[in-house]
């Protein structure tokens, strides 16, 4: 089994790379940060520096890679676009779309994938948290493209996972002490009473990669956030 994980050098993407590698998959990861790539290159089959927003770089990567079985898209522009809508510049909103939704779409245009595609969305697509309008727009759009893509790309299966609050480096813009307090406050409202771990989302991705009768589905992995 040959798997490409774009955005596979940190957080959920890296946890997925490690899980699938342990399952004896040939895993190729991409990322933008040379330091993170160097740290993971010996833990996967291959690691390439690719900026998902660079159309030429993405096209060249897929031309070199050729056909493969499964694609996992785990791009993240970080906290770009976080905050009340009135305080945001349009450049940040566009950047959030460029860094995730549009990067996903371009990768899907170029990837020679034969088995399945799994995209990482987020629970903000279906929530009502103030300050997350941009995230809701980007992730909502990501989730809405899953069913038509599943029909259009068949027999390639297309699914998504929608994590809630997960303790990953995404939160590094928040100081550690404040982050712990924020996680504790979030946990009070969750049925499972804690934030998630990257490996738990990786478990869901690995399930979708192997679930040969599942397509067109968005799988929440949020500790009950969207039903609380």
N, C-alpha and C positions, 0 to 999 in steps of 0.2 A: 504494500500500500504506500503510495507516494502522496505526500500532503504538503501543500504550501500554506504557510501562515503569514499573512501580511500584517505587520504590527506584532511580531512574535518575540520581541526582545524584553518585554516587561509586562508585569501584571497578568491579566487574564490570558493574553496571547502567549506569554512565556509559560504559564502554568499548563496551557493546552499543548504546547510544543513538548514539554517534559512528559506529560501523560501519554501522548501518542507515541513518542519515542520509546517509552517504557513498554508500550504495546507492540513494539517491533515495527513501527512505521518508519519509512524514510521521510524525515521532516526537514523541509527547507523553510527558514524564516527570513523575513525581511524587516528592516528597521532603518531609521534615519541616523541614529546616534552611533558613531563609530566605537565608542567605549563600551556601550551595551552589546554591540555585535561581537566585539572581541571577547567579552565575558561569557557569551553563550555558544560561540562557534564550536567548542569541543563537546558540547552537550547535545548537538543535533547533527544531522547529516551535512547541512550547509547553511551558511548565513551570509546574506548579501545586503549591502547598503543600498536601499532604494527609498526615495522620497515618494510617498504615494500620491502627492499632488503634482509631481513632475511627469507629465504625460509621456515624454520621450523615454524617461528612465523606466517607467512601468511597462511601456511597449517593448523596450529592449529586453527587460527581464523576462517577460513571458515568451519572447522569441527564443531566448537562450534556453529556457526551461523546457519548452515543448509540452507535450501532453502529460497530464498527471491526474490522479484520482479525485482528490478532495481539496477544496479551497476554503480557508477560514479567513475572514476579513475582520480584523480587530484594530482598525485605525482609530486614533483619538487625537483631536486637536487640543486636548487638555481642557482647562476651564474657560477657554475662549467663548465669550458670549454669555457668561454667567452674570446675573444681576438684573435689576428691574429694567424693563424694556425702555423706559424713558431715559435711562442713563447710558444706553449702549450706542456705540457708533455702528453705522451700517457695515463698515469694514470688518468689525469683529463678527457680526452676524454672517456676512458672506464667508469669512474665514472658517467659521464653524461648519458651514455647508461644504466648502471646498475640502476641508480636512477629513471629512467623514463621508457624507452622502455622495458627493461628486467623485471622490476618490474610489468609493465602492463601485459606482457605476462604470467608471473607466476601466477598473480592474476586470469587471465582469465582461466588458466588451472585448478585452484582449486575452483573457485566460483561456487556455486550452484544457478545460476541466471536463472530465468524463463521468464523474460519480456524484458529487454533491458540493453545494456551496452553503456555508453557514456564516451568517453575519452577526456581529455583536451590535445590538441596539442598546436600549436602557429603559428602565421603568418610567423615566420622565415622560416617555411618549404617551402614557396613559394616566398620569398623575396631575395634580393641581397645586404644585409647590410654587409659591411666589419666587421670582428671580430665575426661573428655569424655562422661560418662554422659548429662548433659542434652542435649548436642549430638546424641548418638547417638539419643536418644529423639525429639527434634524432627525431625531429618533422616530418621530411619528411618520415622517416621510420614508425612512428606512423600513419601518415595519409594513407600510402600505405597499411597498414594491415587492414584498415577498410573494403574495399569491399570484400576481401576473407574471412574475419571473418564473415561478414554479410551472405555470402553464406554458410559457414561451420557451423555456430552456429544456423542457422534458425531452428525454428521460432523466436528464440531470436533475437531482433533487435540490430544492432551495428552501432553507429554513433560517430562522434567527433565534438567538437567545436575548433575553431582556433582563440584564442584571439590575438589582437595586443597589443599595449602598454596599460596596465591597472595599475592603481594606487593601488598596493597591497604591503604587506611587502616584496615581492620578491626584491624590489628595495632598501631595507634597507642598502645594501653595499655601496650605493651612499649617501654622506652627504646631509642633507635636502635641503640646499640652492642650491647645484649643481643639485639635483634631480628636483627641481622646474624649473631651467633653462633648463634642458634637456627635461622635459615635454613640456615646452613652445616651444622649437625648434622643437620637434616632431609634435606638434599640427599645426604648420604652413603648413606642407605638407599633412595634413589629410583633406579630404573633410568635415568632421564633426568638425574640428578645435579644438579638445580637446582629451585628452587621456580618456580611458574608466574607468568605475567603476566596481568593482567586481559584484555588483548586476545585471549589464547589461549582463554579461556573464552567471550569474546564471539564468536569464530569458531564455536565449537560451538553457541552459541545461534542464531546466524544460519543455520547449517546446518539446525537443527531447524525454524526458522521457515519455511524454504523447502522442506523435505523432505516433499513432499505424500503420500508413501507410508509415512511413519514415524509411528507413534502408540503410546502405552502404553510408551514406552521411557525408561530412565534411562541417560544417557550419561556415564560417568566421564571427567573431564578432570583427572587427578591425577598425571601423570608416572609412573604405575605404582605409586602408593602402596598401593592395595588388592590388588596381586598380588605385591608385593615380599616 
